[in-house]
Amino acid sequence: HPQLAINRGDKEIHYFAFDDAHAQGPARYQARWDGDGAVLGECAGREAELRGEVSASYLDYPRAAERAFALLPFAKLVFMLREPAARMAS
């Protein structure tokens, strides 16, 4: 969809799950979409864009939901689940 932007770089960034990724701070998280010169909370020229990322670790890590809510309290989450045996083989 033209209004959906998925993060740049690694597919799974684990920002809310991995302590070392979370310690880099929210500006580094936003840079995944807007580049290193991004100003936290500003999406110049891209305000209507929806943003997404893929990190399966968010389902396993107990603090992921708490961290995500602290930064993005109005975020809408979409979870896609696969049959466990097929997921293990992929």
C-alpha contacts under 8 A as a table, 3 or more apart, distances in Angstrom:
res1	aa1	res2	aa2	distance
1	H	4	L	5.53
2	P	5	A	7.81
3	Q	48	A	7.14
3	Q	49	E	4.80
3	Q	50	L	5.78
4	L	49	E	5.90
4	L	50	L	4.72
4	L	51	R	5.64
4	L	52	G	7.09
5	A	33	W	7.44
5	A	49	E	6.89
5	A	50	L	6.16
5	A	51	R	4.83
5	A	52	G	6.13
6	I	33	W	7.38
6	I	51	R	5.90
6	I	52	G	4.81
6	I	53	E	5.38
7	N	10	D	7.88
7	N	11	K	7.27
7	N	32	R	5.20
7	N	33	W	5.19
7	N	51	R	7.55
7	N	52	G	6.60
7	N	53	E	5.63
8	R	11	K	7.55
8	R	32	R	5.26
8	R	33	W	5.97
9	G	32	R	7.19
10	D	13	I	6.14
11	K	53	E	7.35
11	K	54	V	6.21
11	K	55	S	7.61
12	E	53	E	7.10
12	E	54	V	5.19
12	E	55	S	4.59
12	E	56	A	7.51
13	I	21	A	7.67
13	I	53	E	7.70
13	I	54	V	7.36
13	I	55	S	6.26
14	H	17	A	5.19
14	H	18	F	5.67
14	H	21	A	6.75
14	H	55	S	5.45
14	H	56	A	7.95
14	H	57	S	6.39
14	H	58	Y	7.15
15	Y	18	F	6.03
15	Y	19	D	7.83
15	Y	21	A	4.98
15	Y	22	H	5.02
15	Y	29	Y	6.91
16	F	19	D	7.67
16	F	21	A	7.50
16	F	22	H	5.82
16	F	58	Y	6.85
16	F	63	R	7.52
16	F	64	A	4.75
16	F	65	A	7.57
16	F	67	R	5.77
16	F	68	A	6.09
17	A	21	A	7.82
17	A	22	H	7.30
17	A	57	S	6.19
17	A	58	Y	5.66
17	A	61	Y	5.55
17	A	63	R	6.82
17	A	64	A	4.93
18	F	21	A	5.39
18	F	22	H	6.19
19	D	22	H	5.08
19	D	23	A	5.97
20	D	23	A	5.13
20	D	24	Q	6.82
21	A	24	Q	5.54
21	A	25	G	7.78
22	H	25	G	5.77
22	H	26	P	7.67
24	Q	27	A	7.93
24	Q	28	R	6.04
24	Q	29	Y	7.77
25	G	28	R	5.65
25	G	29	Y	6.67
26	P	29	Y	4.85
26	P	30	Q	6.20
26	P	40	L	7.19
26	P	71	L	7.63
27	A	30	Q	5.12
27	A	31	A	6.15
27	A	38	A	7.20
27	A	39	V	7.01
27	A	40	L	5.25
28	R	31	A	4.97
28	R	32	R	6.90
28	R	36	D	7.39
29	Y	32	R	5.63
30	Q	33	W	5.80
30	Q	34	D	6.32
30	Q	35	G	7.74
30	Q	38	A	7.06
30	Q	40	L	6.70
30	Q	41	G	7.99
31	A	34	D	4.82
31	A	35	G	4.39
31	A	36	D	5.10
31	A	37	G	7.36
31	A	38	A	5.84
32	R	35	G	6.13
32	R	36	D	7.99
34	D	37	G	7.44
34	D	38	A	5.56
34	D	43	C	7.25
35	G	38	A	5.78
38	A	42	E	7.28
38	A	43	C	7.88
39	V	42	E	5.55
39	V	43	C	7.93
43	C	46	R	5.27
43	C	47	E	5.65
44	A	47	E	6.68
46	R	49	E	5.40
55	S	58	Y	6.06
56	A	59	L	6.02
56	A	60	D	7.64
57	S	60	D	5.26
57	S	61	Y	6.20
58	Y	61	Y	5.53
58	Y	64	A	5.43
58	Y	65	A	7.26
59	L	62	P	7.86
59	L	64	A	7.73
61	Y	64	A	5.58
62	P	65	A	7.12
63	R	66	E	5.23
63	R	67	R	6.13
64	A	67	R	5.20
64	A	68	A	6.04
65	A	68	A	5.11
65	A	69	F	6.08
66	E	69	F	5.27
66	E	70	A	6.22
67	R	70	A	5.12
67	R	71	L	6.51
68	A	71	L	5.41
68	A	72	L	5.68
68	A	73	P	7.25
69	F	72	L	5.06
69	F	73	P	4.43
69	F	74	F	7.66
69	F	75	A	7.70
70	A	73	P	6.03
72	L	75	A	5.38
82	R	86	A	7.06
82	R	87	R	6.08
83	E	86	A	5.56
83	E	87	R	6.24
84	P	87	R	5.05
84	P	88	M	6.15
85	A	88	M	5.14
85	A	89	A	6.40
86	A	89	A	5.20
86	A	90	S	6.37
87	R	90	S	5.26
